[in-house]
Amino acid sequence: MIGWAVTFLVVALVAALLGFGGIAGTAMEAAKVVFFVAIALFLISAVFGVMRGRSPRL
């Protein structure tokens, strides 16, 4: 999911450089949403991993 967030960020930056403000704003908002969803899913996964008593693998 972080890859999708980076992709949307790059699209937003390119669109902003080319003068497409509406597309850049939409892509930036999508990047923010995907980023925060990825962080939330990571935290939920970490909490459930701790509750199950499993040590994280690196």
Backbone as a printed PyTorch tensor [residue, N CA C, xyz], in Angstrom:
tensor([[[  0.8090,  -1.1910,   0.0000],
         [  0.0000,   0.0000,   0.0000],
         [  0.8600,   1.2650,   0.0000]],

        [[  2.0080,   1.1760,   0.6140],
         [  2.8760,   2.3370,   0.6170],
         [  3.3280,   2.6410,  -0.8170]],

        [[  3.4930,   1.6050,  -1.6140],
         [  3.8460,   1.8020,  -3.0230],
         [  2.7670,   2.5850,  -3.7740]],

        [[  1.4960,   2.2940,  -3.4930],
         [  0.3980,   3.0410,  -4.1040],
         [  0.4290,   4.4980,  -3.6640]],

        [[  0.7160,   4.7300,  -2.3880],
         [  0.7810,   6.1040,  -1.8840],
         [  1.8930,   6.8780,  -2.5890]],

        [[  3.0350,   6.2380,  -2.7710],
         [  4.1490,   6.8920,  -3.4670],
         [  3.7820,   7.1520,  -4.9300]],

        [[  3.0910,   6.2120,  -5.5550],
         [  2.6630,   6.3890,  -6.9410],
         [  1.7420,   7.5900,  -7.0750]],

        [[  0.7470,   7.6950,  -6.1890],
         [ -0.1570,   8.8390,  -6.2370],
         [  0.5840,  10.1390,  -5.9700]],

        [[  1.5670,  10.1030,  -5.0830],
         [  2.3600,  11.2950,  -4.8000],
         [  3.1390,  11.7450,  -6.0290]],

        [[  3.7310,  10.8040,  -6.7380],
         [  4.4880,  11.1330,  -7.9550],
         [  3.5460,  11.6880,  -9.0250]],

        [[  2.3710,  11.0780,  -9.1670],
         [  1.3910,  11.5780, -10.1400],
         [  0.9880,  13.0040,  -9.7850]],

        [[  0.7800,  13.2630,  -8.4990],
         [  0.3940,  14.6100,  -8.0650],
         [  1.4970,  15.6160,  -8.3540]],

        [[  2.7320,  15.2360,  -8.0990],
         [  3.8420,  16.1580,  -8.3550],
         [  4.0110,  16.4600,  -9.8440]],

        [[  3.8980,  15.4410, -10.6760],
         [  4.0190,  15.6430, -12.1210],
         [  2.8610,  16.4990, -12.6260]],

        [[  1.6520,  16.2120, -12.1560],
         [  0.4930,  17.0020, -12.5770],
         [  0.6360,  18.4550, -12.1370]],

        [[  1.1610,  18.6670, -10.9430],
         [  1.3540,  20.0430, -10.4670],
         [  2.3980,  20.7710, -11.3090]],

        [[  3.4550,  20.0750, -11.6920],
         [  4.4880,  20.7010, -12.5230],
         [  3.9530,  21.0700, -13.9070]],

        [[  3.0120,  20.2730, -14.4030],
         [  2.4570,  20.5300, -15.7300],
         [  1.2670,  21.4870, -15.6910]],

        [[  0.8460,  21.8960, -14.4830],
         [ -0.2220,  22.8770, -14.3740],
         [ -1.6160,  22.3130, -14.2290]],

        [[ -1.7450,  21.0440, -13.9770],
         [ -3.0560,  20.4300, -13.7840],
         [ -3.3910,  20.4200, -12.2900]],

        [[ -3.8840,  21.5310, -11.7890],
         [ -4.1260,  21.6810, -10.3550],
         [ -5.1790,  20.7420,  -9.8020]],

        [[ -6.2630,  20.5360, -10.5290],
         [ -7.3410,  19.6590, -10.0500],
         [ -6.8960,  18.2210,  -9.9220]],

        [[ -6.1880,  17.7530, -10.9310],
         [ -5.6910,  16.3780, -10.9030],
         [ -4.6440,  16.2200,  -9.8060]],

        [[ -3.8020,  17.2300,  -9.6520],
         [ -2.7610,  17.1660,  -8.6200],
         [ -3.3840,  17.1080,  -7.2320]],

        [[ -4.4090,  17.9060,  -6.9920],
         [ -5.0740,  17.9020,  -5.6870],
         [ -5.7420,  16.5770,  -5.3960]],

        [[ -6.4010,  16.0190,  -6.3960],
         [ -7.0760,  14.7300,  -6.2230],
         [ -6.0650,  13.6180,  -5.9650]],

        [[ -4.9810,  13.6090,  -6.7120],
         [ -3.9580,  12.5830,  -6.5210],
         [ -3.3000,  12.7170,  -5.1560]],

        [[ -3.1020,  13.9360,  -4.6860],
         [ -2.4950,  14.1520,  -3.3660],
         [ -3.4300,  13.6640,  -2.2630]],

        [[ -4.7170,  13.9290,  -2.3980],
         [ -5.6790,  13.4390,  -1.4050],
         [ -5.7260,  11.9120,  -1.4000]],

        [[ -5.6730,  11.3010,  -2.5790],
         [ -5.6600,   9.8370,  -2.6610],
         [ -4.4070,   9.2810,  -2.0070]],

        [[ -3.2760,   9.9430,  -2.2110],
         [ -2.0270,   9.4910,  -1.5990],
         [ -2.1210,   9.5540,  -0.0810]],

        [[ -2.7090,  10.6280,   0.4460],
         [ -2.8650,  10.7550,   1.8980],
         [ -3.7600,   9.6680,   2.4580]],

        [[ -4.8850,   9.4200,   1.7950],
         [ -5.8280,   8.4020,   2.2750],
         [ -5.1760,   7.0260,   2.2780]],

        [[ -4.5290,   6.6690,   1.1830],
         [ -3.8940,   5.3510,   1.0930],
         [ -2.7840,   5.2200,   2.1310]],

        [[ -2.0210,   6.2810,   2.3470],
         [ -0.9470,   6.2420,   3.3360],
         [ -1.5020,   5.9970,   4.7390]],

        [[ -2.5230,   6.7370,   5.1200],
         [ -3.0680,   6.5790,   6.4690],
         [ -3.7840,   5.2450,   6.6510]],

        [[ -4.3960,   4.7190,   5.6080],
         [ -4.9980,   3.3860,   5.6880],
         [ -3.9060,   2.3390,   5.8840]],

        [[ -2.7930,   2.4830,   5.1880],
         [ -1.6780,   1.5420,   5.3420],
         [ -1.1200,   1.5960,   6.7590]],

        [[ -0.9710,   2.7950,   7.3170],
         [ -0.4730,   2.9320,   8.6850],
         [ -1.4550,   2.3030,   9.6700]],

        [[ -2.7520,   2.5510,   9.4810],
         [ -3.7670,   1.9810,  10.3780],
         [ -3.7540,   0.4550,  10.3180]],

        [[ -3.6550,  -0.1080,   9.1200],
         [ -3.6190,  -1.5680,   8.9940],
         [ -2.3580,  -2.1470,   9.6300]],

        [[ -1.2440,  -1.4430,   9.4980],
         [ -0.0180,  -1.8930,  10.1380],
         [ -0.1720,  -1.9190,  11.6590]],

        [[ -0.7310,  -0.8510,  12.2160],
         [ -0.9110,  -0.7890,  13.6730],
         [ -1.8670,  -1.8650,  14.1700]],

        [[ -2.9510,  -2.0850,  13.4500],
         [ -3.8960,  -3.1370,  13.8360],
         [ -3.2130,  -4.4950,  13.7840]],

        [[ -2.4390,  -4.7390,  12.7430],
         [ -1.7140,  -6.0000,  12.6230],
         [ -0.7090,  -6.1710,  13.7550]],

        [[ -0.0170,  -5.0910,  14.1130],
         [  0.9610,  -5.1660,  15.2020],
         [  0.2780,  -5.4610,  16.5370]],

        [[ -0.8510,  -4.8280,  16.7910],
         [ -1.5790,  -5.0530,  18.0500],
         [ -2.0570,  -6.4970,  18.1290]],

        [[ -2.6350,  -7.0160,  17.0630],
         [ -3.1040,  -8.4000,  17.0840],
         [ -1.9380,  -9.3780,  17.1970]],

        [[ -0.8040,  -9.0500,  16.6020],
         [  0.3790,  -9.9030,  16.7400],
         [  0.8640,  -9.9650,  18.1780]],

        [[  0.8370,  -8.8270,  18.8650],
         [  1.2510,  -8.7860,  20.2650],
         [  0.2430,  -9.5340,  21.1320]],

        [[ -1.0350,  -9.3770,  20.8270],
         [ -2.0680, -10.0440,  21.6230],
         [ -1.9940, -11.5580,  21.4720]],

        [[ -1.5810, -12.0410,  20.3230],
         [ -1.4690, -13.4780,  20.1120],
         [ -0.1950, -14.0400,  20.7300]],

        [[  0.7230, -13.1550,  21.0890],
         [  1.9360, -13.5990,  21.7440],
         [  3.0360, -14.0180,  20.8080]],

        [[  2.9030, -13.7270,  19.5410],
         [  3.9400, -14.0810,  18.5900],
         [  4.9550, -12.9610,  18.4940]],

        [[  6.1940, -13.3260,  18.4140],
         [  7.2270, -12.3120,  18.2500],
         [  7.3120, -11.9520,  16.7630]],

        [[  7.5470, -10.6950,  16.4590],
         [  7.6190, -10.3000,  15.0510],
         [  8.8680, -10.8560,  14.3720]],

        [[  8.7190, -11.2270,  13.1110],
         [  9.8540, -11.7010,  12.3230],
         [ 10.4270, -10.5370,  11.5510]],

        [[ 11.7290, -10.4800,  11.4890],
         [ 12.3670,  -9.4030,  10.7360],
         [ 12.9090,  -9.8920,   9.4360]]])
